Amino acid sequence: MEALLFALICLIWGSTWLAIKVGLVGVPPFLGAGLRFLLATLLVGLVLAARRKRFHLTRDDRICVLSLGLLVFWMDYAAVYWAETRISSGLTAILFSTMPLMTSLLSAYWTRSETLSGRKIAGILVGVLGTALLFWPHERLGLPQALGMLAALGGCMCAAINLVTMKKYNRHGDPFVLNFLGMGLGAACLLTMSAAMESWSAVVWSRSNVLALFYLAVCGSVIAFSAYYYLIKRMDATVVSLSTLIIPIVALVLGRAFLDETVMPVAVLGIATILGGVAVAIVPGRKNRRGVRNDHATVLD
């Protein structure tokens, strides 16, 4: 079950980088993100209404809602959408592939919920290298692109902080309830930011950006995030975050299949490097004679 859900979020979020790009044609970034999560909030609300679910939030649930709403659905996505107006979706994927490293460091030194082995760090770094090989940009980067890169890294950090926070506090919370409240809070913040900073009169709606908006709301938000936070309860946060290394591969395959994009030999090397890095990070090491796994012999506490 966990493997299928992990594959599902990789497949969905591998396609959302392109969908975000399409959705931003004619729509400013904060408005596009805000409408995405407003629609997603309404859809999750319908699910909860059909289930006749009553809200009873514990202290831990309230922490999770604030973390989701402020760190992910507001700051993370505001940064990602804004970054994609300055840099390519591929370069954004490269920068977001640092999330497993950020997550492992936070899990080891902040929440102390996971051990940080040399094997895990090595696998993550190899995976990041593979992502760079997959999507390394050929164009020269100026100040606007540099600011876009900083925004993407900032969003990545927000997502990593939220992930370890959810791992620590989301023990019994209902993913649909937490997503409903978190998305609603994030949508309110994004739309408020958009009203203050963007011109809505210049918005141009088209068939393509409307379809992208609905796809991002239904698949990229409701389905993927529900599966994502279900997995967090059952897997290490760092392992779940390794999906950010698989996602660029999915993006490349979809680009080749639907946009007839060329796959260069260096991209094939990047895919092999990513898969090797993920394998190193998640495959348990051999046990020594005392029954202790070798990959934990160099734990950094």
Buried (B, 14 or more C-beta within 10 A) or exposed (E): EEEEBBBBBBBBBBBBBBBBBBBBEBBBBBBBBBBBBBBBBBBBBEBBEEEEBEEEBEEBBBBBBBBBBBBBBBBBBBBBBBBBBBBBBBBBBBBBBBBBBBBBBBBBEEBEBBBBBBBBBBBBBBBBBBBBBBBEEEEEEEEEBEBBBBBBBBBBBBBBBBBBBBBBBBEEBBBBBBBBBBBBBBBBBBBEBBEEEBEEEEBEEEEEBBEBBBBBBBBBBBBBBBBBBBBBBEBBBBBBBBBBBBBBBBBBBBBEEEEEBEEEEEBEEBBEBBBBBBEBBBEEBEEEEEEEEBBBEBEEE
